Amino acid sequence: MSRGLAWRALAGALMLLSGSCGGLDRFGASDRAPDLTRADFERAAQFYPDAVRSLVLNAAPVPNWIGETDQFWYRRENSGGFRFETVDAATGDAAPSFNHEAIARMLSLELGEAVSPGKLPFASFRYSDGLKRVIFSAGDKTFECSRDAVFCSTRVEAASDPAAALSPDGAHAVFARDHNLWLRDTSNGRERPLTTDGTAAFPYRYTAFKTTYVEERRGLEAPTYPGASWSPDGRYILAVRTDDRGVKAAPYVVEYLAPDSPRPIAHEIAMPTPGDAPRTRHALSLIDRRSGRVVPVDGGALGFNDYAPYWAIVGEPGWDMEDGTLYLVTSTRDSRALGVVAVDLETGTSRTVLEERDDQYLNLNPFDYHVPNVRLLASRGELLWWSERSGWGHLYRYDARTGALRNAVTKGDWVVFDIIRVDEAAGVVYFTAGGREAGRNPYYRHLYRVDLDGSGLKLLTPENADHAYTNFPARGLNGHYDTPVRRFSPSGRYFVDTYSTVSEPPRTVVRSADGTLIADLVDADAGALFEAGWSPPERFVAKSADGAHDIHGVLLKPTNFDKRRRYPVIEQIYAGPQVSFAPQGFTDALGARAAWMQALAELGFVIVIQDGRGTPRRSRAFHTAPMKDEDSFALADHVAGIRSAAATRPYMDLERVGITGISFGGYASARAILLFPDFYKAAVSIAGPHDYRTMISSISLERFFGVPGGGDDAYARVDNLHLADRLQGRLMLVAGEIDQNVPFNQTVALSDALIRAGKEFDLVYVPNAAHDVGYHPYVVRRLAGFFVRHLKHQEPPMPFARRAEQVLRETE
């Protein structure tokens, strides 16, 4: 079902609740909320993320740099659609990228249907012949046209192979076949094997976090890329092998209602759990394309565990081709030790450059899924390394050949987030950080530059707002390619900056590399959103449960909010150590991060989203403090945060508090109602991992909980199963049939524990739903009804769970 249809389904589904009756309110006439009406549910539906998205224009313009120039094009949205504009970053001058009206007339004739110049049927294009021609695809054709569309031709372009890794010059592609790596000459299609010793149990492939077995079989996802990357000169290939020899196989996920089969289809894979995983599961090899020689890569004392194999194919730290050396990050399986080795490209032998150890897991970026903050500066013989050794995440400069520390590049009680760019010739690094500017939200991203010797630190984005820089890798963790947003021009002389707060719409500007404002590019238009009655979230700051830290969060309220009334409270939670979660920018509270929270608020709830201890982008003490407790991710901070907010907001009813979350948030929401039954009265746990001992062994487990064995059995302490007998409130578990991130066995395990404890709970199992089951319109409907019933004490009318097709017909 498309997201557009999902919104209409949600609108109709929410209306099914509109006949709710009161009668169970415990707070007296002065506190009693009026019964929900059809209008309440219609209003709620219009704030579903997909509906809201069209109410804010130009919220996140993306610069697409043209070749190696300082010019870019972007899509400028307007009330009638969008237009492409091309910008000279040096001056800020902007003009239409081509004649939209002429292109629309041409396409109308070619495609046999009316094409609007404001809604052209393509989302991107590229220039050719300088800036004289544009190339784009529409329908099943690729067109090359002059910018005024006077001259147009169609052309055939070979489809790219998502399961191949192209060499830097595009002349060769590496792909996997029969567990080995093969090489294809892209000019003539000739193929030859690069390896011959790969087997089903020990293939040339990286599958530590693959989550699309079903979708690939159904043709809904492209095949995953091979676990291989190229040297800059295209001579060497670095390959990852996954060692499943001796690993027990199991049906990881089952398609019970496969659309193309009358019988269930089980996807059986090698499934190591933390307790029986091989000591070393990944091996790296170097392949010389010219000679055909394959040599194993020595991982030194630490080896290639945890994120290290993935970081290797992402391409960090980097290649020194003049010295014939490849620099790679190494890690123990539990990430309590990280390091760098320098690998000889001819022999695969290595020498240790540096190592760092601690009794808790180490990171190389506050966000687990971002590119590690490690860079080889080959022309300088230096290495940048991110560490929390001072108690805060900072950059350090090392001699790449001797491993000697030269200096701390940054320091202070604040955190470096991402390396954005390094200018080796100038000896300058550009990075984002938070918490340095006094009195500001420590989660706000600001861009800085600093000389590599630690001098000349300068703030480049002075506005007190969140500046939208991310650093996700082009090769995604799940095996699929992505296109990262490049904010800096190829020359490094200019960058595009988009900034906002939860209450101030985004503004996008062009700046020079020293921070000088060149031009205002475009301001987001949120007029339609405000006309719909929406009010921005309210930020709050509270103390952590131990009183030692500030915790930050936001409150979302209904558009018809009345401070004289008392509202049940629902917390949306993630709480995982991988990412911080609370909204910081304008669209964070409207899109997928806040999911359906504003829509839920419209049904008469106050929504809380906050980050307690155990989450990143703060001090190391903040990030790791609770890891050895039963409350391993400081859910006590979430209780403290809500209590603190309610102390000055009497409209928040602390006798009616619920909680919900997806994935790690599904784990946290179930754990919260089990650990704090006197506070949380209702919980909806969606796609949550509840017994990490039976999850597939991966980087998301052992880096946080350690390798099984030793005196502290963290896996027994952090599972939700042993807490089942503590359930007092109302709990609903939600799972998707084809979820390959958190398989259904996790929900089965907690269900079994609750049954053994004699507890009542609800279970919603959605066929053909994957890890995004929490966005399914049926689940949204059930979640809304669950909280209306158990926190507002209004009984939804029956029949409640109606057919999606019928709901769609009623709302068309």
N, C-alpha and C positions, 0 to 999 in steps of 0.2 A: 504494500500500500504506500503511495507517495505521501510526502510530508503534507502536501496540500490537502489530499483526501483525509489524512490523519487529523488535520485541524477541523475539517467539517465533521468528522466522526466524533471528535472531542466535543464540539459544540452541541451536537445532538445528544451525546451521551451525558454531558453535564445537565442538560435540560431534563433528563429523566429523573433527576433528584429534586426537581423544582416543587414537587408537592409535599416536601418534607414537613412533618408536624413537630411541634415542640412538646412540652409537657414533661420533659425529663430534666429541665434546667434546674440546677441546685442552688442558684445564687439569688433568687428573689426577683421581683418585678423590675427593680431599678437596674439590675445587671443583665436582665434577659434580653437577648438579641431577638429581633423580629424573625419570624419564620422565613426561610429562604424562598425566593420567588423565581419565576421563569427569567425575569430580568437579571437577577443575580448571576444566573448560569450563562446567559447570553453575554454578559459583561466579562465573566471569567474566561469564556472561550476566546474572546478577542485578544487576550493577553498570553495565549499560548505562543511559544517562541517563533514558530513559523508565521503566525499572524502578525506578530510585533515587528518582525524583520522588515516588512514593507513600510512600516511607519517611521523608519529612520533612514534617511538617504545619506550616502557618502560617509558612512560610519567607519569604513576601513579601506580606503583607496590603496591599491597596490601598485607601486612603481615597477614598470617593466623596462629595464634599461636596454637601449638599442645598441647592440654590438658592444664596442669598447668606448663608446662616446659618453658624454655627460648629458645625454638626452634620454627621456623616457616617455612612455605612453601609459595612460591609466583610463579606467572606465569612470566617467563622471555621471552619476545618477541624477535624474530629475523626475518630476511627477509623472511624466509620460513614458519613462523608460530610462535610456542611458545613451551617452555618446562617448566616443573615444577621443581623448585629447592628448596631444604631444607637447611636452614641456622641455624647454632648455633650462637645465638646472643652474647654469651660470647667471642667467638673467631673471628666471622665473617666468619668461614669456611663454604663453600657452596658445595653441591653435588647434582646430579640428585636425585629427590625424589623417582624414581623407574626406571626400565629399559623400556624406552619409546618404543624401537624397539620391545621388546618381548611383551609388552602390545598391540602394534599395530598389530602384527601377530596374537595374540589370538583374538582380536576383529574382524579382517578381516574374520577369520573362523566363529566366532559366529554370526556376523551380515550379512555375505554373501556379503560383499562389501569391496573394498580396503580401508584400513585405513592407513593414513600417520602418522608416529611417530612424525612429526612436527605439525600435526593438529589433535590431538586426539579429538574424539567427546564428550568430557566433559570438563567443565570449572573449576571444583573443585573436590576435593576428601577428604577423611579423613583417617587417620591411624587407625589401630586396632592392638591388640596384641603387645603393645609397638610401635615400628616402623617397625615391621616385615611384616605387610600386609597393603594393601590399599583397600579402598572401594569407588566405583564410579558407576555412572549410565550412560549407553549408550544405545541408542535405547529405548526399553521398558523394559530393564533388569537392575538389580543391580548386580554388580560383586564384589566379594572379592577375591583378588589375593595376592600371595606372591610378593615381590617387583621385582623379576625376572620373574614373570608370569609362573613359573614352575608348581605351583599349583593354580588353579582358580576354583571358584564355583559361581553359581548364587544364589541369595537369594531374598526372598520376604520381602519388608519393607512396613509397613503400611504407607499410605500417611498421611502427617501431615494435620491438620485441621486449615486453616488460620483464621477461624472464632471462634477459641477457644483460651483461655489463659491457658497455662500449668502451673502447680504448680512448684516450684523450683526443686523438686525431680522428676518431670515428671510423678508422679503417678496419678494425677488428672487433669482434664481439665474443665474449666468453659466455657459455651457457652450459647447463647441466643435462646430461643424458645417461641413463642407466647407471646412476650413482657416480659418474665421473664428469670431469670438465672437458668441454670441447671448444674449439676455436673456429669461428666463421669469418671468412674474408667478406666484408660487406660489399665490396665492388663486384664480386662474381658469385657469391654464395657458396663457395667451396668450404668444406668443413673437414677438420681433422681432430683426433683426440689429443688432449693435453695430458691426461692421466689415464691409467688403465687398472689401477689397483683398488679403486673404490668399490665397495660392496654395500648391500642393503643395510648391513649392521654398522658399516664404517664409511659412509658416503662423503663425498665432497659437497657439503651442504651445511648451512647454519639454520637450525630450527628451534632455537631455545625459546622463542616466544611466538611461534607461528599460531595464528588463531583463525585461519580461513580455509580449513580443509573442506568444509561443506560448500562454502560459497564458490571456491575454485572448481569443485566438481560440478556445480550447477551452472557454471559459466557466468556467475555474478561478480566475481573478482578475478583480476588478472593473476596469472601465476606469479609466485614470489621470485625475486631475483636470486641468483646463485650467491653463495657466500664467498665472493671474490671481489677484489679491487685491483686497479692498475697502478703501476708506477707512473710518474708524470711523463716519462719519455716513451711509455707504451711497451717497454721491453719486458718488465717483470709483472707477474700476477701473484698477488697474495691471496691464498685460499684457506678457507676454514673447513675442517672436517669435524663431523659430529660422531662421537664414538658411542654407539649403542650396543656394543658387543657385551653379551651377558645381561642386558637390561630386559626385564620382563615386559611383554606386550600386554595391552589391555584395550578394550573398546573405550576410547576417549570420549567420543560423542556418538549418539545414535540418531539418525534421521528416521523417526517413527512414521512420519507422514511425508516421505520424499515425493515431490511433485511428479517425478518421472518413474516411479517404481511402486508396484502394488505391495512390495515387501519392505520391511525396515532395512536400512543400510547402516551397518556399524563401521565406524572409522577406527580401526585398531592400529595403534602406534606404539612404538617403544615409549614406555611411560615410567621413567625413574621417579621415585619419590625421594624426599630428603633423606630418608633412612636407608635406602638401598641404591642411591645414585653412584655411578662410578667415581672413583677418587678424582680423576681428571676426565672430563667429558669432551673437551674440545682440543684439537690440535691444529697448528698452522703450518702451511707449506709455502715455499717460494718456487714459482715456476718461471724458468727463463724461456720466453717465447722463441728466441732465436735458436738456442741449442736444444731446447726440449727438456733440459735437466730439471728434475724436481728434487728439492732438498727440504727436509723438515726444519722448522724454526725452533730454536732453543729458547724456552721461556724463562730461563734463569731459575733462581731459587723459588720464585713465587708461581710461575706458570701463567697460563692464559685461562683464567676462570672468571666467574662473575660477569661483569660487563666487558672484560678485556677482549674477547673474540669479536664482539660487536664493534667496539671502538676501533679495532684493527681495520675492519672493512669500511667503517665510516671515514677513516683516513687520518686519524689523529694518533700520535703527534705529527708524523710526517716522514718524507723521504729526503735524504741528502744524496742526490745522484752523483755529485762531484766526488764525494767521499766514499761512494758505494755502500751506503749504510741506510738501513730502515730503522726508525725509532718507534717502539711500540710500548703501550702501557701493559703492565703485568699486574696480576691480582691473585690473592688466595681465594679459595672458594667462598669464604665468609666475608671477604673484603675488609678484614681487619689489617691487611697489609696491601699497599699499592706501591708500584714502582715503575721504572722505565728501563728498558733494555735497548741497546744499540745492536742491530743484527747485521752481520756481514751478508751482502746480497749474493755472494758467490757460494758461501759455505753454509749459511744459516746459523752459524755459531753467534753467540751473543756475549756482550759484557754488560754488567749492571751499571747503570748511570746513577740512579738514586732509588731509595726505598723509604717508605714512611709507614709506621705501624701505630696502632692504638687498640684499646680494649673494646671499642665500639666500631661499627662500620664506618669506613671512610668514603667520602664522595670526591668527585672532581667537578661537580657543579651542584648548586643547591637543588635544582630540579633534576630528578633522576633521568628524565627522558630527553634532556637537552644534550647538545654536543659537549663533551668534556672540555674543561678549561685547561687544556694542555696544548702548547704549540711549539713545534720545532722552528727555530729561526735559522735556517740552514746557512744563509749568507753570513750570519754573525757567529755561527757555532754556539748558539745559545738555545735554552729551553725555558719556556714559561710553564709554571706549575701552580695549580690552585690548591690551597690547603687551609684547614681550619685549626692549624697548630696553635695559633694565638688565641683561640676561642672564637674567632670570627673568620669568615671565608675571604682569603686574600691571595694575591698573585705574588709569586716569587720567581726570580731569575737565576738560572743555573748555567754553568759552563757545560755544554752538551757533551764535551769530550772527556772531561775529568770528573764531572758530577759535583764540582765545587759550587756551593751557594755563593752567588755574587751579591745579591741584595734583595730585600723585600721591595717589590714594586709599589704595593699599596699597603696601608696599615691603618688601624683605628677600630673603634667600636661600631663598625658597619660592615656590610657584606657586598662583595663583588658577585654579581649574578652571572653574566655571560661575557666572554670575549667576543666582540663584534668584528673587530678588524685589527690587524697588526701592520704597521708601515715599517718594514725592516730597515729600509734605507734611512728614514728619518729617526728611527729608534723610538717609535711612539706606539702605544697600544690604546685602542678605543674599547671601552667596556661599559656595561650597565651595572648599576649598583643601587642599593637602597639603604636608608637609615643614616646617611651621612649628614644630610641637611637638617639642622635642628628644628624641632617642632613639626616635622612632616611625617606623614604616614610611612613607616619603614618598608612597606611593601611596594610603594611607588617606584617604578623603574625610571632612573635618570641615566643619561648618556654622559660619560666622562672621557677625557684623554689624559694620559700621563706619559712622561718620558720613562724609558725602561730602567733608568737609574733611580727612579722613584721621585724625581723632581717634576715641577711644572704641572701638578694635578689641576685640571680645569673642568668645571661643570659646563657642559655644552647645551643642555636643555633646562633652562632655569625655571620654567613654569612649575608651580606646585601642583603636579598632576602625575598620572601614570602614563609613561611614554611607551608606546606599544612596540617593544623590541622582543622578539623571540629568537631562539637559536635551535630549532629542531633540525635534525640531520636530514639530508636528501634521501638517504636510505633508511626508511622507517624501521623501527624495532620489530614490527610484525612481518617484515620481509617485502614490503611494497615501497615503491618509489614515491617521493613527494617533491614538491617544488617550494623550497624555503623562500621567504620574502627577503629580497636583497635591498636594504635601506640605503647603503652607500653606493655611489656611482662607481663604475669600474676603475676610474682613476683615483678614487678615494678623496676627491676634492669637495664632494657635495653629498648630502644625505637628506632623506625625506623623513620627517618626524610627525607622527600622529599622537596626540595626547588628549586625555580626558580624565574626568573623575566620575564617580557614580552619579553625580548630579549635573555635571557640565558636559554637554555633547562634544564629540571629538572635533578637533581642529587639526588640519594637516598643513604643514609648512615645509618649505625648502630652506635648508641652511648650508652654509659652507662648513668645511671640516673644523674650523675654529669656533663654530657655534653661531657665527654671524647670521642673522635672519636675512635670507635672500628675497623670499616672497611668501605670501599667504597662498596656498594652493586651493583649498576648499574647506569650508566649514560644514559639518554635518547638519542636516535639516531634520530636527525632531519635532517639528510643529504638529504633525498629525498625531504623534504619540501623546503630546501634552493635551491636544484637543480631545483625545479619548479619555481624559481625566486622570492620566497617570501622574503619580508623584514620585520623585526619586527616592531610592532607599536612604535610610538614615544611618550614618556611621556611628558606632559607639566603641569605646575603649573600656576594658574592664581589667581586673587583676586575675592572674592565674590562681589556681587553688592553693598553691604554696605561697602566694603573695609576692613572689619575686619577679614576675614578668608582667608586662602589659600584653593583653590579648585583644585583637582587633576583629570587628565584625560589622555586619549591617543588619538592619531591620527592614522588612518589606511589609507594607500595610495595604489594606484594600483602598480603592479609590474613593469609596464612600466612608472612609474612616471617621469615627466619632470618638474623641478622646474621653467622652463621658461613659462609654460602654466598656465592658470587660471582654477581652478576646482570648480564646484559646491560643496557645503558642505551638508552632511546629518548627523544629529545627531541621534544616537540610544539612547533612554532614558528609564529609569525606574522611578527614582526620588521618589519612595515610601519610607516612614519612616521605612519600615520593614528591608531592606538590603541595603548595599552599592553595587554598580553595576559595576563600571569601572574595566576592567581587571587589575590584579596585577601579576598573574603568567603566565607562558609561554602558557599553553593551554587555559587560559581564553579567549584569543583573537581568538581562533580557533574553539572552541566548541559552545555549546548551548548558553552560555552567550552572545557571540557576534553574534550568529545566522548566518545569511547570509551576514554579513557586509563586510568581505573581498571579497566575490564574487561580492557584489554590488560595492565595490571600483574599481574592475577590469573594470567596465563599464565607468570609468572616473569620479569618485567622491572621495572626501576626507571625511572620516568618523570620527566623533567625539563621544567619549563615556566618560562621566564625572560624578562626584558626587558633587552636590551643597549642600547648607544647606537644612536641612530637612531629611538628610540621616544619618545613625548611624556610629559608630566606631570612632567618634570624641568627642568633648566636648558636654555637655548637651546643652549649648547655641547654638552650631552648629546644633544640632539635632532638637530642638524645636522652634527656633527663629521665623520662619515664620508662625506658625500654626494658628495664629489669623488674618491673612491678606487674602485678596482676592487671592493673589498669595501664597496659603497656603503651597506650597512645593518649594518655591524659584526658580521658573523657570527663574526669572531674573538673577540668578547666571549662568544659562546655556547660556543665551545670553551674559553675561559678559565674560564667559569662552571662547566662540567662538571668540568674538571680540578681546580678549587678545591674543589668539593664532594667529589670523590672522594679528595682528599688526606687527609681525616679520616674517610672512609667506605670502608674496604677492601672492602666488599661490592660496590662499583660497579666493574665490569670494563671498563676503558677500552680493552681490545682488541676489544670487541664493542659498538660504539656505533652506533645508527641514528637516523634523524630523519624526521619527517613533518609535513605541514601542508596546509592548505586555502587556496585563493585566493592571497593574497599569501604565505601560508605554503607553498603549493605551489611558488611561485617560489623562496622562501627555502630550502626543503628540497632542491630540485634544485641550487640554487647552492652550498649548503653542501657537498654531496658532491663537487661539481666543484672548488670552491676549496680544500677541505681533505680530499683523498682519503686521507691517512694517518690521519685521525681518524674520519671517518664511514665506516662500512663498508657501510651499507645505507640506502636512502632510498625513501620513498613520497611522490611529489609529486602532489597532488590539485588539479585545476582551477586550475593555475598559469599566470599570464601570463609567457611566456618571451621574447617579442620585442615590446617596447613600441612599436617603430616601426610594427608592423602592427596594434596595438590601435586602437580607435576613439578619436579625439582627445577627451579629456575632462579634467575637473578632477583626476582621480586620476593623471594622467600629467605634464602640463606644469608643474604647481606643484612637482613633485619634481625633474623632469629638465630643465626649461626648454624653450624653444621651439627646435626644430631650427635649426641654423645657428650661426655663430660658431666660435671656436677649439676648444671642448670638445664633442665629439660624445658627449654623455652616453648617448644611446640605444644607440650601438654598444658603449659600455663596460658598460652594465648588462644587456644581453641575455644569456641563458644559451646561445645558439646557438654563440657563438665559443669557449665553454669545453668543448664536447662532447668534444673529444679528450682531456680530462683525466680522464674517467671511469675509475675503477679498481674501485670497489665495485659493489654490486648496486643497480639503480634500477628502480622501477616507476612508470610514469606512469598516472594515472587521469583520465578526462574523461567528461563527460556530453554526450549528444547534443544536448539543447536548452538548454545553458548559454548564457545571453545576457549574462552578466556577463563571463565569460572564455570566448569562443567556442572551439570545437574546433580552429580553425586554429592556436591557440597550441600545443596539444599536437602537432599535425601538424608544425609548424615544428621543434620540438625533436627529434621522432622522426626527421625528415629529417636534421638535423645529426648525430645519433648514428649513423644508418646510414652517412652519408658518412664518419664517423670510424671506421667499422668496429667499433662498440661494440654489445654485447648488452644488451638491456633488456627489461622486460616492459611491455605496454600493455594496460590494461583500459578498454574503451569501453562505457559503459552506456547502452543505448537509453532514450529517454524520461526521462532524468535531467537535472535542471537544475544550477544552481550548488551545490545542496546534495547533490551526488552523493556526497560524503564520508560522508554519514549513511545511504546506501543499505545494506541488510543484506548484499548481495552484496559490496560494496566493503569493508565491515568484515571480512567473512570472508576476503577475499583479502589484506587488509592484515595480519590476524592470522597467516595462514599464511605470508606473505612473511617476516615478522620471526621467526617460529618456525623457519623453514627456514634463514634466512641469519644469524641472530644466536645462536639456541640450537642450531643445527646438528642439528635433528631433522626428519626428513622426514615431512610430513603424509601420511596414507593417501590412496589414490585409490579411487573417484573423488572429487575434491575439490570441483569446481564443480558441485554438484547443483542440480536445479531447485528454485526457491523454493517452489513448490506442494508438492513432495514433502517438503521440510524442514518445512513447516507441518503437513502431515498427521502426520509422525512425532513432532511435539512437542505435538500436541493431546491 
